[in-house]
């Protein structure tokens, strides 16, 4: 076998590892983080004039009391499938973006700025998967009964029949606004933390505990820097599917109305559960990703 064939096979194997390991990491991320995500979305999108919940703990208590513990996992089917696919695309895109930035010199170490740029490029790619997944999930999460959608597939089917492609991608612009800088911060912070722990050694040799910490730092960075964009995205994606009855007419209108009605605090509704969720969810995601790649 020629060197060219070996290189081609090696690149393919690396890509397949990213796909499989990213999918495994995504499953762990959903299972560990979805209950707090449900609380986050409900706090973000509840009525300002007549709020149902006074805070995260009140939302948790009322959800469990009225809907049982499984109420915290409403809409989980969409991210369980979608986040597995999304993480596969994300880690694959991140790996390919790094290769693109490296160019012909595959042996040099990328700078922090280059790793952050690769993360931004990955964010651009995954937004087109992330947007419909989040739309179906969010529509289900704010539904307290089955009066509109009888499950995630029914939700997707009805949105598709009612609005087609524009309906499925409701909130895409806001998703791009969040995902591009958020993923730059996500991967940049993760890689910086791994390098810090590795010191003069190899980042691949750091312990599982240190991978968990690096993943948590990445997750916190993702949400801390872009949370207002996520509030806008959630507000648009939980708005009416019918354009004629929507509250918000785009990203700028949504931002203005939230800020006018609630001030800066309105752009940070639900931040506490989101911040807390980002720690275990992303720690588990990166640990499973790295260990799956190691095993393969």
C-alpha angles and dihedrals in degrees: 000000000000125000089247091057092047091051091048093050091046092053090049092050091049090052092049090050090053091050096048097038092046090053092051091048090050092055091052091047093054096046093049098040111031099091092057090043089057090052090047094052094046092051092046095052106034121116116279095209095043108024118189095203130045094202147326097296092046090051090049093050095046094045093052093042095049102032106018126240090301088064086077088061096053111141091013093132092068098054093036089062097025098046091049088055092039094051090048089054092042097052092040091050091046092052093047092046090054090051090049092051091046091055114180095341101081095164100064123094117247118238122239090254090053092049090050090050090051088053091052090051090051089050090055091054099046096047089080090058096035096053100063092037091054092044094057092041094049095046088053095044095057092047108095094186137017097263094117109020128024097203138329096288091050088051093051092045095050094047090049093049093046101044110003118206095348089054095049090050097046104146096020093132092053090045090055090047089057104033101051099056093029094058091045089056091041098057094032093056092043093052094044091052092048091051091049091054093044094053107177092345132082119289088220089065100057118117127263090251091056091048088053091051092047090050091050091050089051092050094048090049091051094057103031094060100041107029097117089057088053092052089053090047093050092047092052094044094050091046120103117295088220108080092211093064100039123125095210129054100199139313099304093046091048092050092048094049094047091048094044094049100039110011123221091327089066090064090056100047110142093012095132097060090040092052092047092046093050092064103060096026096056095035089057092042095055094041093053090044094052094043093047091052090047092052092048 
